């Protein structure tokens, strides 16, 4: 790996400051936040403005905001994103860490569609495939995605007056019970499914967000019951959240305070 160039690092530090607050800064504020010499900040800001990375705020002399160039770069990056491809890469990394089956899924109507899957190396593992469709309320990824919906959007997919299809004896079949379960998921930020889609498998899932903060997918870890325990559930929930966070970051999501 080559040597980092200090001037480039400082210029990027300046640009990243504009991601917080109201998106405008003055040179003195940049100097104070980064602890750089005033002359250095002035030269860097002047250069960034000359290349359209920064522009002066109209009617506010000495204050800057991001220019059109970062937007153009971000738009080009977004054009090249492929959720399935990015999901496979992250799922592979998570699976290598826990040696369990990892899925990434999206919501379509009242079902989930698995768009990425990486298998465990264990002899006993979940049998599934990318492209498979399952009722969302029976899966951890599906419940995570349903929990992200508004009440109106949820009602359109899961009417309150219609029993839900069961895949196992543990599946939730009451729309009212499902809604209570989704409220708990929203509070925890993690979804758990215990033998609701497969009598021999339990799963945990976490939300994947896009650059606007919208939940667009979910990442799950599936475990045969012979390797499932409360301790293992907590361990895998943390790993699923970390993996979903990494995939979200690849999609342009930025956590508050990050």
C-alpha positions in Angstrom: 0.0 0.0 0.0 1.4 3.4 -1.0 1.9 6.4 1.3 -1.1 8.6 2.1 -0.8 12.2 0.7 -1.3 14.7 3.5 -2.8 17.4 1.3 -5.3 15.1 -0.3 -6.3 13.7 3.2 -6.8 17.2 4.5 -8.9 18.2 1.4 -11.1 15.1 1.9 -11.4 15.9 5.7 -12.7 19.3 4.7 -15.3 17.9 2.3 -16.6 15.4 4.9 -17.2 18.2 7.4 -20.0 19.4 5.2 -21.9 16.2 5.8 -22.9 17.4 9.2 -24.9 20.4 10.5 -26.7 22.6 8.0 -24.1 21.9 5.3 -22.4 25.3 5.3 -19.1 26.3 6.9 -16.7 29.2 6.9 -12.9 28.9 6.7 -12.5 29.8 10.4 -14.9 27.1 11.4 -13.0 24.6 9.3 -9.8 25.7 10.9 -11.2 25.2 14.3 -12.8 21.8 13.6 -9.7 20.3 12.0 -7.0 22.1 13.9 -5.2 23.1 10.7 -3.2 26.3 10.0 -5.4 29.1 8.6 -3.2 29.4 5.5 -3.5 25.7 4.7 -7.3 25.8 5.0 -7.5 28.9 2.8 -5.4 27.3 0.1 -7.4 24.0 0.2 -10.8 25.8 0.2 -9.7 28.0 -2.7 -8.6 24.9 -4.6 -11.8 23.0 -3.9 -13.9 25.9 -4.9 -12.0 26.3 -8.1 -12.7 22.7 -9.0 -16.5 23.0 -8.1 -16.2 20.8 -5.0 -17.2 23.8 -2.9 -19.2 27.0 -3.8 -19.8 30.1 -1.8 -23.2 30.4 -0.2 -25.2 33.2 -1.9 -25.7 36.3 0.3 -23.4 34.8 3.0 -19.8 36.0 2.3 -17.1 33.7 3.5 -19.4 30.7 3.9 -19.3 27.6 1.7 -21.4 24.6 0.8 -20.8 21.5 -1.4 -20.7 22.2 -5.1 -21.9 20.2 -8.0 -18.8 18.0 -8.4 -19.5 15.8 -5.3 -23.1 15.3 -6.5 -21.9 14.2 -9.9 -19.4 11.7 -8.4 -22.1 10.4 -6.0 -24.6 10.0 -8.9 -22.1 8.0 -10.9 -21.4 5.8 -7.9 -25.2 5.2 -7.4 -25.5 4.3 -11.1 -23.0 1.5 -10.7 -24.5 0.0 -7.5 -25.9 -3.4 -7.7 -27.7 -4.4 -4.5 -27.5 -8.2 -5.3 -23.8 -8.0 -6.1 -23.0 -5.9 -3.1 -25.2 -8.1 -1.0 -23.3 -11.2 -2.1 -20.0 -9.7 -1.1 -21.2 -8.7 2.3 -23.0 -12.0 2.9 -19.8 -13.9 2.0 -17.9 -11.9 4.6 -20.5 -12.5 7.3 -20.7 -16.2 6.4 -16.9 -16.5 6.7 -17.1 -15.0 10.2 -19.9 -17.2 11.6 -19.9 -20.2 9.2 -23.7 -20.1 9.0 -26.0 -19.5 6.0 -26.5 -15.8 5.2 -29.2 -14.3 3.0 -30.1 -10.8 1.7 -33.7 -10.3 0.7 -36.1 -7.6 -0.6 -39.8 -7.2 -0.1 -42.3 -7.7 -2.9 -45.9 -7.4 -2.0 -46.4 -9.7 1.0 -43.4 -11.9 0.1 -39.7 -11.7 0.4 -37.4 -12.6 -2.5 -33.9 -13.7 -1.7 -31.4 -11.9 -3.9 -28.2 -13.2 -2.4 -27.2 -16.3 -0.4 -23.9 -17.7 0.9 -23.9 -21.2 2.5 -22.4 -22.5 5.6 -19.7 -25.1 5.3 -21.4 -27.3 7.9 -22.9 -30.6 6.8 -26.2 -29.6 8.5 -27.3 -26.3 7.0 -30.3 -24.5 5.5 -31.4 -25.6 2.1 -32.5 -22.5 0.1 -31.6 -20.5 -3.0 -31.3 -17.0 -4.3 -34.5 -16.1 -6.2 -36.7 -18.1 -3.8 -39.9 -16.4 -2.6 -41.5 -16.9 0.8 -44.3 -15.3 2.8 -42.7 -12.3 4.6 -44.4 -12.9 7.9 -42.8 -16.3 8.2 -39.1 -15.1 7.9 -36.8 -12.9 9.9 -35.9 -10.8 6.8 -39.5 -10.4 5.9 -40.6 -9.3 9.4 -37.7 -6.9 9.4 -38.9 -5.4 6.1 -42.6 -5.4 7.2 -41.6 -3.5 10.4 -40.1 -0.7 8.3 -43.4 0.0 6.5 -45.9 2.7 7.4 -49.2 1.5 8.8 -50.9 2.2 5.4 -48.3 0.3 3.4 -48.5 -2.6 5.9 -52.3 -2.7 5.7 -52.1 -2.9 1.9 -49.9 -6.0 2.2 -51.2 -7.6 5.4 -55.0 -6.9 5.8 -56.1 -7.1 9.4 -59.2 -9.2 8.6 -57.4 -12.0 6.7 -55.6 -15.0 8.4 -52.0 -15.5 7.4 -50.6 -18.6 5.8 -48.7 -20.9 8.0 -45.5 -22.7 6.9 -44.9 -24.5 10.2 -46.7 -24.9 13.5 -44.8 -21.9 14.8 -45.8 -19.5 12.0 -47.7 -16.4 13.0 -51.2 -16.6 11.5 -52.9 -13.7 13.2 -52.4 -10.2 11.6 -52.9 -8.6 15.1 -50.2 -10.8 16.6 -47.9 -10.0 13.7 -48.4 -6.3 14.3 -47.5 -6.6 17.9 -44.4 -8.6 16.9 -43.4 -5.9 14.3 -43.7 -3.2 17.0 -41.2 -5.1 19.1 -38.9 -5.4 16.1 -39.0 -1.7 15.4 -38.0 -1.1 19.0 -35.1 -3.6 19.0 -33.9 -3.0 15.4 -33.5 -6.8 15.0 -35.9 -9.5 13.9 -35.9 -13.0 15.1 -37.7 -16.0 13.6 -37.7 -19.3 15.4 -38.8 -22.3 13.3 -41.5 -20.2 11.6 -40.5 -21.0 8.0 -38.6 -24.2 8.6 -39.2 -26.4 11.7 -35.5 -27.1 12.0 -34.1 -23.6 11.5 -34.1 -20.2 13.3 -32.9 -16.9 11.9 -32.0 -13.3 12.9 -32.1 -10.3 10.6 -31.2 -6.7 10.5 -32.2 -3.8 8.1 -30.3 -2.6 5.1 -30.7 1.1 4.3 -30.0 3.2 1.2 -28.5 6.7 1.0 -31.8 8.3 2.0 -32.1 6.1 5.1 -34.9 4.0 3.7 -34.9 0.3 4.5 -34.5 -1.5 1.1 -33.4 -4.9 2.1 -32.6 -7.1 5.1 -29.7 -9.4 5.9 -30.2 -12.6 7.9 -28.2 -15.4 9.4 -29.9 -18.8 9.5 -29.0 -21.5 11.9 -30.1 -25.2 12.4 -31.7 -25.7 15.8 -28.9 -28.1 16.8 -26.6 -25.0 16.8 -29.1 -22.5 18.2 -29.2 -21.0 21.7 -30.0 -17.7 23.4 -26.3 -16.9 23.5 -25.8 -17.8 19.9 -28.9 -15.7 18.9 -27.4 -12.6 20.6 -24.0 -13.2 19.0 -25.5 -13.6 15.5 -27.8 -10.6 16.0 -24.8 -8.4 16.6 -23.1 -9.9 13.5 -26.2 -9.5 11.3 -26.5 -5.8 12.4 -22.8 -5.3 11.6 -23.2 -6.9 8.2 -26.3 -5.0 7.4 -24.6 -1.8 8.4 -21.7 -2.6 6.0 -24.1 -3.2 3.2 -26.0 0.0 4.0 -22.7 1.9 3.9 -22.0 0.5 0.4 -25.4 1.8 -0.7 -24.5 5.3 0.6 -26.2 5.3 4.0 -24.4 7.3 6.6 -25.3 6.8 10.3 -25.9 9.9 12.4 -22.8 10.8 14.2 -20.6 8.7 11.9 
